[in-house]
Amino acid sequence: MDALSSSIVNTAVNQASSQTADAVNVNVLKKALNTEAAGAISLLSTLPKPIQPPSAAPSQPGQTVGTRLDTYA
């Protein structure tokens, strides 16, 4: 095998190795992201439900002030 053919073969082997390594790295990243997502879901499921403020209802018949917007801090 001459030097040019040897160089081409070496380049092809290196590129194939690089593609394999990239595929492995992507799979490891996907598994890590899935693990993180599962952890985040379990943490979010432990949070208490937010308390809903009482609805703004008129205190007197015909009163409309303060009945259109519910706000709380």
N, C-alpha and C positions, 0 to 999 in steps of 0.2 A: 504494500500500500504506500502510495507516495504521500508527501507532506500535506498536499491540499485535501486529499481524501481523508486523511487522518484528522485534519482540522475540522472538516465538515462533520465527521462522525462524532468527534468530541463535543462540538457545538450542539449537535442534536441530542446527545446524551445529557448534557448539562441543562438544556432547555426542558427536556422531559422530566428531569429531576426537580427542576425549579417548579414546573407545573404541578407535580405531585406534592411538593412541599406547600405550595400555595393552596391546593385543595385541602390538605390536612389542616392548615392554619384556619381556613374558612370554616371547616367543620368544628374545630375546637371553639372558634368564636361563636358559632351558632349555639353550641351546647352551653357555653358560658352565658349567653344572652337569655336562653331559655331558663337556666337556673336562676338568674337574676329576676326574670319576670315572675317565676313561681314564688320567689321570696317576697317580691313586692306585693303580689296578690294576697299572700298569707298575712302580710303586715296590714294591708288595707282592710282585710276582712275582720281584723281585731279592733278596728276603730269603732267607737260608739256612734250610733246614729245621731245626726244633728237634731237639736231641739227646735221644733217649729214654733215661731212666735204666734201668739193668738191673732186671729184675723181682726182687722180693723172693722168694727161694726159701729153703726151710729148708736150713741147712748140715748138719744131722744128721737122720736119719730120726725122725719123730715130733715134731719141733720145730715149734711153731705160733706162737711169739712173733716178731713182726715180719714175718709172712707175709701179713697181711691189708691192709696199707696201704703204698702206694708213695709216698714223699715225697722231694723233692730241692730244693735251694736254687738 
